[in-house]
Amino acid sequence: MLIIFGIVQNSVFADEDAGMTLQLEPINKPSEDLKSQNSANSVFRIVGNDQSVPILYDKDDAAVVGLCTKALATDIERITDILPPLVTTLQTNGEAAIIAGTLGKSKPIDAMVKTGKLSVNSIEGKWESFLIQVVDHPLSGINRALVICGSDPRGTAFGIFDLSKRMGVSPWVYWADVIPAKQKNLDVAIDKIIMGPPSVKYRGIFLNDEDWGLKPWAAGKMDTDIGDIGPRSYARIFELMLRLKANYIWPAMHPCTKAFFYYKENPKIAAQYDIVLGSSHCEPMLRNNVDEWKNNFAKEYGRQPGPWRYDSNASEINRYWGDRVKQAAGQNRDAVFTVGMRGIHDSGLPGPVTMEGKVHLLNKIIEDQRNLLAKYLGTNSAGIPQIFCPYKEVLDIYNAGATIPDDVTMVWADDNHGYIRKLSTAKEQLRSRGSGVYYHLSYWGAPEDYLWLCSTSPSLISYEMSKAYAYGADRLWIFNVGDIKPAEMEIEFAMDLAWNVHAWKPENAAGYAEEWSARTFGKEYAKEIADIKTGYYYLAASGKPEHIDRIKFSEKEMNERLAAYEGIARKAEDLKHRIPDRLKDAYFQLILYPVLGAECMNKKHFSVQMGDAEQSKQAYEEIKKLTEIYNKVIAGGKWNGIMSMSPRNRPVFGMPEIKNRNSRSVSSERALEPVRTISVREFTFDSTRLHLVSGLGADSVSLSWTNFNDSSYSEEKAGSAPSASIKLELPNGRRMIELRCVPTHAVHEKRALRTAIGLGDQPPAVVDVNTPSGTEAWSKNVIRGYSSAKTEFILKEKGMITLQLSLLDPGLAISKILIY
């Protein structure tokens, strides 16, 4: 008999919601990907005969452990309708139990270690690591236990939710209504699991552009008393993060939202969930300037603020920053401090006009910020986690000579459209605190937003982030996720990759959709759903739904796109009837809405151009209908306010102009037609150095040199570079060859993206598709999904000839070749 004391009530949210695995340290080699193995004796029964084993934890362990054990109990109840008792004090004669705790903070765990029942050598002293193991006679009075032991509190939390996932509970059980199947008995097959430490130390999300989704939903459904994103919302967000093995957040910060620290419960909730606080590239020192400087300064300080200019108002700004550091120190907050300075929101550094003046001022700002950290945190600033993010114009200041202390992590940014602008040079890779990446899955800005749907493929995410990791960016990854929804699968992929960067390399990342679909909807539907997602990503790669009005397609191309969209949309519609009832709401959110919405967006714009105004109007009305279902029908209206069909009211979301009901606006100009279009699949190449990356680029596959940190080749040594060739028959005369590539950037300023193009015995022509971000050419590239370079050859005779492409720089990804 198991006698229990201190039974703990379940989560505050409970009433709202109906082998051997080894991950060795560190996760930096392909050989250390996960392996699974279970023996016949590894089955542990959690629920049987209408009874659940209790869950034991130490009430003096970290708060996050208690929260996660309560969530685990809820997850078990979701599956079995049996709520396990939560136990904090244990006496004798128990058959079995789940025991969760942190090494050095949990008395039951430490007792097992002391008696030799539990070996923790594999995780002791390591960052966010955990083991899950079945232990016989772990403690006096317990015959058998499923033990979850973390090296630190977050490690314990990750271990607890790893068990939930293995039981069949999706991380999206709340956030996308992925309801697990009911089971009368609940067994798990586990000998021993060891996981961690992660590939990337800090793995986080940035809640951004929340005006049309997360904010109105939170105000109307969660934090209704304050009408804002507040502690109830953040508790849900933080639990999701732990389920995804994320640990770091940049809170929401738009003008529609009060600063994170404005609500006193917010940082307390973050501390309870052991989430590391940070702030965005334009919010130094954990300060939300949009709210705290512009709106709330007078309330906090009793007067209006002076100018947001460090060259003329340094003392006031320093006090403002210092007060936040003191507040964080007083709350014993685990935080990463952003250093540097930009405009109040997403704009340039105010003050100096010259670049020399900007460099000098930025250096002074960072020096003063570090002095504040040292003063109020009681330690040398070198020991305090800090980041510097050279985002947008800040990269120019950095390149002009700004001095960033060695112990500040450089967080390189993408170009806002998923292509990383710069990574660390060999010298920069020697920095003691390394580097990281700020990457967008959602964006407001030039050349156009993408705030409605999420269509950045796992293949592109893996390609860019694997490249970053190869250049030492293993300290911090932060993803702009907008409103979280509808980027669920993409966020989960990003966090899975950050945990183990070798699990989903560019060459196999396209397979993630099927693996994720199997976990989310069941193996019997996984292949069909993966095919739908693959088609969705493929079509978006050559024109995101939010960008479709900015691309000039031929009538043939429009009809091809509409046919392709109709194909995946019909598959999605057909499958919805076979999806289990418990998952229909999840299926609508995760699959049906984005696929049908993207189809209708293309149909709305193309139909007008091809003279069918009525079909265009029908498509517009269908998007309205789908969005109404999302907000007010699925899950009983749970998500009302989360989905807008027109974020920021950009022109693409409205009805296209109809001049005459049946008028056509397709250009009558004939585009130059190629005499031959060649897929990279047709080439012969050295597979030891070049790889086909499925799902990457506008043509569904790209050929790339994925040993990203290899040396480049000079033009003189192009013959030794990785190459691909094809024999083809061409007519004589002047021939132009166009190379279309993934519109990424050279890995850093000392590299390029060059290809030597050879045709027959003619001297090769070298082209470079590297395009500076912010230029007109770059804008065109990121909207249409490819960069382009052209060169001409003169063929004196027609006949068979060899086309050879020599890739001179790693990171180049070729998608298609056209010959005119």
KATAMO-V39460 format. One record per backbone hydrogen bond with DSSP energy under -1.0 kcal/mol. CO is the residue of the C=O (numbers start at 1). NH is the residue of the N-H. If there is no record, write none. Layout:
co->CO nh->NH
co->CO nh->NH
This chain:
co->3 nh->91
co->5 nh->88
co->5 nh->89
co->11 nh->14
co->13 nh->16
co->14 nh->17
co->19 nh->192
co->21 nh->194
co->26 nh->28
co->29 nh->32
co->30 nh->33
co->39 nh->42
co->42 nh->190
co->44 nh->188
co->46 nh->53
co->47 nh->186
co->48 nh->51
co->51 nh->48
co->54 nh->98
co->55 nh->87
co->56 nh->100
co->58 nh->61
co->62 nh->65
co->62 nh->66
co->63 nh->67
co->64 nh->68
co->65 nh->69
co->66 nh->70
co->67 nh->71
co->68 nh->72
co->69 nh->73
co->70 nh->74
co->71 nh->75
co->72 nh->76
co->73 nh->77
co->74 nh->78
co->75 nh->79
co->76 nh->80
co->77 nh->81
co->79 nh->183
co->85 nh->55
co->86 nh->8
co->87 nh->57
co->89 nh->5
co->94 nh->143
co->95 nh->144
co->97 nh->146
co->98 nh->56
co->99 nh->148
co->101 nh->150
co->102 nh->105
co->102 nh->106
co->106 nh->110
co->107 nh->111
co->108 nh->112
co->109 nh->113
co->110 nh->114
co->111 nh->115
co->112 nh->117
co->112 nh->118
co->113 nh->116
co->120 nh->123
co->120 nh->124
co->123 nh->126
co->129 nh->151
co->130 nh->195
co->131 nh->149
co->132 nh->193
co->133 nh->147
co->135 nh->145
co->139 nh->142
co->141 nh->94
co->143 nh->137
co->144 nh->97
co->145 nh->135
co->146 nh->99
co->147 nh->133
co->148 nh->101
co->149 nh->131
co->150 nh->103
co->152 nh->156
co->153 nh->157
co->154 nh->158
co->155 nh->159
co->156 nh->160
co->157 nh->161
co->158 nh->162
co->159 nh->163
co->160 nh->164
co->161 nh->165
co->162 nh->166
co->163 nh->167
co->164 nh->169
co->170 nh->173
co->172 nh->176
co->172 nh->178
co->177 nh->179
co->186 nh->46
co->186 nh->47
co->188 nh->44
co->191 nh->134
co->192 nh->21
co->193 nh->132
co->194 nh->23
co->195 nh->130
co->202 nh->477
co->203 nh->247
co->203 nh->248
co->204 nh->479
co->205 nh->250
co->206 nh->481
co->210 nh->213
co->210 nh->215
co->213 nh->217
co->214 nh->218
co->215 nh->219
co->216 nh->220
co->217 nh->221
co->218 nh->222
co->218 nh->223
co->222 nh->224
co->223 nh->227
co->223 nh->228
co->230 nh->234
co->231 nh->235
co->232 nh->236
co->233 nh->237
co->234 nh->238
co->235 nh->239
co->236 nh->240
co->237 nh->241
co->238 nh->242
co->239 nh->243
co->240 nh->244
co->241 nh->246
co->242 nh->245
co->247 nh->276
co->248 nh->205
co->249 nh->278
co->250 nh->207
co->254 nh->257
co->259 nh->262
co->263 nh->266
co->265 nh->269
co->266 nh->270
co->267 nh->271
co->268 nh->272
co->269 nh->273
co->270 nh->275
co->276 nh->249
co->277 nh->336
co->280 nh->283
co->284 nh->287
co->287 nh->289
co->288 nh->292
co->289 nh->293
co->289 nh->294
co->291 nh->295
co->291 nh->296
co->296 nh->300
co->297 nh->301
co->298 nh->302
co->307 nh->309
co->309 nh->313
co->313 nh->317
co->314 nh->318
co->315 nh->319
co->316 nh->320
co->317 nh->321
co->318 nh->322
co->319 nh->323
co->320 nh->324
co->321 nh->325
co->322 nh->326
co->323 nh->327
co->324 nh->328
co->325 nh->329
co->326 nh->330
co->327 nh->331
co->328 nh->333
co->329 nh->332
co->334 nh->277
co->337 nh->387
co->338 nh->285
co->345 nh->347
co->347 nh->343
co->354 nh->358
co->355 nh->359
co->356 nh->360
co->357 nh->361
co->358 nh->362
co->359 nh->363
co->360 nh->364
co->361 nh->365
co->362 nh->366
co->363 nh->367
co->364 nh->368
co->365 nh->369
co->366 nh->370
co->367 nh->371
co->368 nh->372
co->369 nh->373
co->370 nh->374
co->371 nh->375
co->372 nh->376
co->373 nh->377
co->380 nh->383
co->381 nh->384
co->385 nh->337
co->386 nh->409
co->387 nh->339
co->388 nh->411
co->389 nh->391
co->391 nh->394
co->392 nh->395
co->393 nh->397
co->394 nh->398
co->395 nh->399
co->396 nh->400
co->397 nh->402
co->398 nh->401
co->405 nh->408
co->406 nh->433
co->409 nh->388
co->410 nh->436
co->412 nh->438
co->413 nh->421
co->419 nh->415
co->425 nh->429
co->427 nh->430
co->428 nh->431
co->431 nh->434
co->434 nh->410
co->435 nh->475
co->436 nh->412
co->437 nh->478
co->438 nh->414
co->439 nh->480
co->443 nh->450
co->450 nh->443
co->457 nh->461
co->458 nh->462
co->459 nh->463
co->460 nh->464
co->461 nh->465
co->462 nh->466
co->463 nh->467
co->464 nh->468
co->465 nh->469
co->466 nh->470
co->467 nh->471
co->468 nh->473
co->469 nh->472
co->472 nh->474
co->474 nh->201
co->475 nh->202
co->476 nh->437
co->477 nh->204
co->478 nh->439
co->479 nh->206
co->480 nh->441
co->481 nh->484
co->482 nh->208
co->483 nh->485
co->484 nh->487
co->487 nh->491
co->488 nh->492
co->489 nh->493
co->490 nh->494
co->491 nh->495
co->492 nh->496
co->493 nh->497
co->494 nh->498
co->495 nh->499
co->496 nh->500
co->498 nh->200
co->499 nh->199
co->500 nh->503
co->505 nh->508
co->505 nh->509
co->508 nh->511
co->509 nh->512
co->511 nh->515
co->512 nh->516
co->513 nh->517
co->514 nh->518
co->515 nh->519
co->516 nh->520
co->517 nh->521
co->522 nh->525
co->525 nh->529
co->526 nh->530
co->527 nh->531
co->528 nh->532
co->529 nh->533
co->530 nh->534
co->531 nh->535
co->532 nh->536
co->533 nh->537
co->534 nh->538
co->535 nh->539
co->536 nh->540
co->537 nh->541
co->540 nh->543
co->544 nh->547
co->547 nh->550
co->551 nh->553
co->554 nh->558
co->555 nh->559
co->556 nh->560
co->557 nh->561
co->558 nh->562
co->559 nh->563
co->560 nh->564
co->561 nh->565
co->562 nh->566
co->563 nh->567
co->564 nh->568
co->565 nh->569
co->566 nh->570
co->567 nh->571
co->568 nh->572
co->569 nh->573
co->570 nh->574
co->571 nh->575
co->572 nh->576
co->575 nh->578
co->575 nh->579
co->580 nh->583
co->581 nh->584
co->583 nh->587
co->584 nh->588
co->585 nh->589
co->586 nh->590
co->587 nh->591
co->587 nh->592
co->588 nh->593
co->591 nh->595
co->592 nh->596
co->593 nh->597
co->594 nh->598
co->595 nh->599
co->596 nh->600
co->597 nh->601
co->598 nh->602
co->599 nh->603
co->600 nh->604
co->601 nh->605
co->602 nh->606
co->603 nh->607
co->605 nh->609
co->606 nh->610
co->607 nh->612
co->608 nh->611
co->609 nh->665
co->609 nh->666
co->612 nh->616
co->613 nh->617
co->614 nh->618
co->615 nh->619
co->616 nh->620
co->617 nh->621
co->618 nh->622
co->619 nh->623
co->620 nh->624
co->621 nh->625
co->622 nh->626
co->623 nh->627
co->624 nh->628
co->625 nh->629
co->626 nh->630
co->627 nh->631
co->628 nh->632
co->629 nh->633
co->629 nh->634
co->633 nh->636
co->634 nh->637
co->637 nh->640
co->639 nh->642
co->646 nh->649
co->650 nh->653
co->651 nh->654
co->660 nh->663
co->661 nh->613
co->676 nh->819
co->678 nh->817
co->679 nh->682
co->680 nh->683
co->684 nh->725
co->686 nh->689
co->686 nh->690
co->691 nh->704
co->693 nh->696
co->693 nh->702
co->697 nh->700
co->700 nh->695
co->702 nh->693
co->703 nh->814
co->704 nh->691
co->705 nh->811
co->706 nh->708
co->707 nh->710
co->715 nh->718
co->717 nh->720
co->718 nh->721
co->722 nh->807
co->723 nh->686
co->724 nh->805
co->725 nh->684
co->726 nh->803
co->728 nh->801
co->730 nh->799
co->733 nh->795
co->735 nh->793
co->736 nh->820
co->737 nh->791
co->738 nh->818
co->739 nh->789
co->740 nh->815
co->740 nh->816
co->741 nh->787
co->742 nh->744
co->747 nh->423
co->748 nh->751
co->753 nh->769
co->754 nh->808
co->755 nh->767
co->756 nh->806
co->757 nh->765
co->758 nh->804
co->759 nh->762
co->765 nh->757
co->767 nh->755
co->772 nh->775
co->775 nh->779
co->776 nh->780
co->777 nh->781
co->778 nh->782
co->779 nh->783
co->780 nh->784
co->781 nh->785
co->781 nh->786
co->787 nh->741
co->789 nh->739
co->791 nh->737
co->793 nh->735
co->795 nh->733
co->799 nh->730
co->801 nh->728
co->802 nh->760
co->803 nh->726
co->804 nh->758
co->805 nh->724
co->806 nh->756
co->808 nh->713
co->809 nh->812
co->812 nh->705
co->813 nh->742
co->814 nh->703
co->816 nh->740
co->817 nh->678
co->818 nh->738
co->819 nh->675
co->819 nh->676
